Amino acid sequence: MNKSYLKQMLTYFSKVYHLGEKINTLNKKRVKSPFEISTITFVVLFAFM
């Protein structure tokens, strides 16, 4: 997959579904998590695409 195509696809999904706003509204329930919840959510969404 070409990098520009990947960038266009991510930009499209971000504009249409407002993913950035929705990811930032998620809350962490674990006290000591080594990763940010936004990073985990992005990886999972990207994997399903």
N, CA, C and O of each residue as an XYZ file, in Angstrom:
196
protein
N       0.850     -1.163      0.000
C       0.000      0.000      0.000
C       0.908      1.243      0.000
O       1.860      1.328      0.777
N       0.608      2.166     -0.852
C       1.390      3.382     -0.985
C       1.152      4.302      0.209
O       0.044      4.356      0.743
N       2.196      5.031      0.630
C       2.082      5.909      1.795
C       1.077      7.027      1.560
O       0.339      7.393      2.475
N       1.036      7.578      0.347
C       0.088      8.661      0.081
C      -1.351      8.148      0.106
O      -2.257      8.853      0.550
N      -1.559      6.922     -0.370
C      -2.890      6.341     -0.318
C      -3.320      6.110      1.128
O      -4.472      6.355      1.488
N      -2.395      5.643      1.944
C      -2.672      5.421      3.356
C      -2.995      6.741      4.054
O      -3.913      6.805      4.872
N      -2.249      7.778      3.735
C      -2.506      9.092      4.330
C      -3.873      9.621      3.903
O      -4.599     10.178      4.725
N      -4.229      9.458      2.643
C      -5.533      9.901      2.156
C      -6.653      9.142      2.835
O      -7.672      9.731      3.197
N      -6.478      7.836      3.014
C      -7.501      7.022      3.649
C      -7.694      7.440      5.108
O      -8.829      7.580      5.564
N      -6.609      7.636      5.833
C      -6.715      8.053      7.223
C      -7.322      9.445      7.358
O      -8.097      9.698      8.281
N      -6.977     10.339      6.449
C      -7.557     11.678      6.459
C      -9.052     11.617      6.193
O      -9.825     12.324      6.840
N      -9.464     10.789      5.258
C     -10.878     10.626      4.946
C     -11.659     10.102      6.151
O     -12.695     10.659      6.516
N     -11.155      9.020      6.771
C     -11.845      8.458      7.927
C     -11.897      9.462      9.073
O     -12.889      9.522      9.801
N     -10.846     10.242      9.237
C     -10.819     11.227     10.308
C     -11.848     12.327     10.069
O     -12.523     12.760     11.003
N     -11.970     12.780      8.824
C     -12.925     13.849      8.513
C     -14.364     13.359      8.561
O     -15.240     14.065      9.061
N     -14.616     12.183      8.059
C     -15.988     11.677      7.981
C     -16.499     11.217      9.339
O     -17.620     11.546      9.724
N     -15.692     10.465     10.058
C     -16.152      9.865     11.308
C     -15.668     10.605     12.549
O     -16.010     10.210     13.663
N     -14.875     11.676     12.386
C     -14.363     12.477     13.506
C     -13.692     11.581     14.542
O     -13.988     11.665     15.734
N     -12.795     10.731     14.081
C     -12.156      9.750     14.954
C     -11.298     10.399     16.030
O     -11.252      9.908     17.158
N     -10.625     11.480     15.708
C      -9.766     12.131     16.687
C     -10.542     12.611     17.907
O     -10.093     12.447     19.042
N     -11.705     13.203     17.668
C     -12.530     13.687     18.777
C     -13.054     12.536     19.617
O     -13.077     12.619     20.845
N     -13.471     11.472     18.965
C     -14.016     10.329     19.689
C     -12.945      9.587     20.479
O     -13.208      9.118     21.586
N     -11.757      9.477     19.931
C     -10.676      8.805     20.636
C     -10.262      9.609     21.864
O      -9.969      9.036     22.913
N     -10.239     10.925     21.737
C      -9.823     11.760     22.862
C     -10.839     11.763     23.998
O     -10.492     12.124     25.123
N     -12.076     11.374     23.736
C     -13.082     11.363     24.803
C     -13.070     10.070     25.603
O     -13.770      9.964     26.610
N     -12.286      9.083     25.171
C     -12.213      7.827     25.911
C     -11.473      8.019     27.228
O     -10.552      8.831     27.315
N     -11.870      7.282     28.240
C     -11.244      7.386     29.559
C     -10.460      6.129     29.877
O     -10.825      5.026     29.472
N      -9.376      6.320     30.612
C      -8.584      5.187     31.084
C      -9.163      4.711     32.406
O      -9.449      5.522     33.287
N      -9.337      3.423     32.548
C      -9.833      2.873     33.797
C      -8.733      2.155     34.559
O      -8.869      1.903     35.757
N      -7.644      1.824     33.876
C      -6.514      1.173     34.539
C      -5.600      2.250     35.102
O      -5.407      3.301     34.491
N      -5.048      1.978     36.255
C      -4.209      2.970     36.909
C      -2.826      3.048     36.272
O      -2.349      4.142     35.971
N      -2.178      1.909     36.064
C      -0.814      1.899     35.536
C      -0.766      1.247     34.161
O      -0.375      0.087     34.032
N      -1.153      1.975     33.160
C      -1.109      1.469     31.795
C       0.108      2.078     31.085
O       0.277      3.297     31.086
N       0.947      1.242     30.484
C       2.141      1.791     29.829
C       1.821      2.506     28.506
O       2.675      3.214     27.973
N       0.618      2.330     27.979
C       0.243      2.930     26.701
C      -0.950      3.849     26.884
O      -1.779      3.641     27.770
N      -1.027      4.864     26.041
C      -2.184      5.753     26.031
C      -3.358      5.037     25.371
O      -3.167      4.241     24.452
N      -4.554      5.317     25.833
C      -5.752      4.681     25.273
C      -5.952      5.094     23.816
O      -6.466      4.309     23.019
N      -5.554      6.311     23.458
C      -5.700      6.753     22.073
C      -4.795      5.944     21.138
O      -5.185      5.660     20.006
N      -3.610      5.574     21.586
C      -2.700      4.777     20.767
C      -3.265      3.386     20.535
O      -3.231      2.876     19.415
N      -3.777      2.781     21.577
C      -4.365      1.444     21.468
C      -5.575      1.462     20.544
O      -5.734      0.572     19.707
N      -6.432      2.474     20.692
C      -7.631      2.573     19.861
C      -7.268      2.763     18.402
O      -7.887      2.157     17.528
N      -6.268      3.599     18.121
C      -5.854      3.825     16.745
C      -5.337      2.540     16.108
O      -5.663      2.238     14.960
N      -4.547      1.799     16.837
C      -3.993      0.535     16.306
C      -5.114     -0.454     16.012
O      -5.104     -1.113     14.972
N      -6.075     -0.561     16.919
C      -7.183     -1.499     16.713
C      -8.033     -1.080     15.510
O      -8.386     -1.924     14.686
N      -8.365      0.203     15.397
C      -9.155      0.668     14.253
C      -8.404      0.478     12.935
O      -8.992      0.090     11.925
N      -7.115      0.752     12.958
C      -6.313      0.584     11.754
C      -6.231     -0.870     11.344
O      -6.237     -1.189     10.155
N      -6.154     -1.749     12.321
C      -6.103     -3.187     12.021
C      -7.389     -3.664     11.358
O      -7.346     -4.510     10.465
N      -8.524     -3.134     11.783
C      -9.796     -3.560     11.202
C     -10.036     -2.965      9.828
O     -10.825     -3.505      9.053
N      -9.366     -1.856      9.509
C      -9.514     -1.268      8.180
C      -8.770     -2.127      7.200
O      -8.752     -1.828      6.006
